[in-house]
Amino acid sequence: MNKAETVAGLVFTALGVFMFVESWKIPYLLEGVPGPSFLPRWIAGGLVATGLVLTLRAALPRFALKDATDWPNRRGWARVGLMLGAMAIAFLVLTKLGFLVTMTLFIAIVIYGLGVRSWVTLATVPLGTGIALYMVFAVWLRVPLPKGILEFLG
């Protein structure tokens, strides 16, 4: 039993339960759309689940990981750097290029960094994901996202 991981798992679980209980004090939905409690409740659920998994893996040997995870080698760190750099650049160009263009390019760079080399995948997955994210946030959740160079879309 790893005491540090058990304690960390219990802390995550307790924090998630606290967030979940406190989120009941604010509305989950406002006029049929997600309200101020929507995201905190989902994050709280994720914290509780993560805490429980961490606690089970640390406290019960049959749930423990068989092999320790190694730190990335130089190539792995280069991938991490590529993704962090892509994220920083995405933040810088978001208002100029707009959400849809920026997110599509960002996802293309990330999946390329993960080793995907198929041009069909690099063309379709980022575009489809960018459109799906735009539909969820701009259309369904009505979040005002920057349109950038696609301002003519309305």
C-alpha positions, 0 to 999 in steps of 0.5 A, a space after each residue: 500500500 502506497 500511503 502517499 497515493 492513498 492520501 492523495 486519492 482521498 484528498 481528491 475525492 473529498 475535494 470533489 465531494 465538497 465541490 459537488 455539494 457546494 455546486 448545488 447552491 447555484 443553478 445547474 440550468 438557466 433558461 434551458 442552457 447550462 448555468 454556472 453550476 454545470 461545469 463545476 459539477 462535472 469537474 467535481 465528478 471527475 475529481 471524485 472518480 479520479 480520487 477513487 481510482 487513485 485510492 483503489 490503486 494505492 490501497 489494493 494491490 490487485 488494482 495497482 499498475 504492473 509497470 511504472 511509467 517512465 519519463 519521456 525520452 528526448 523525443 517525447 519531451 520534443 512532442 510535449 514542447 511542440 504541443 505547448 508551443 502550439 497552445 501558446 501560439 493558438 492563444 496568440 492568434 485566436 482573435 485574429 484567426 478565429 476559434 474555428 481556424 485556430 482550433 482546427 490548426 491546433 488539433 492538426 499540429 497536436 495529432 501530427 506531434 502524436 505521430 499521425 502521418 496520414 494526410 487524410 486523417 490530418 485533413 479530416 479529424 482536425 476539421 471535424 473536431 473544430 466544427 464539432 467544438 464550434 457547434 457545441 460551444 457557439 451554437 448549443 451553449 451560445 458562447 460568443 467565440 471569436 470568428 476572426 477571418 471567418 467573420 462573414 459567417 455571421 
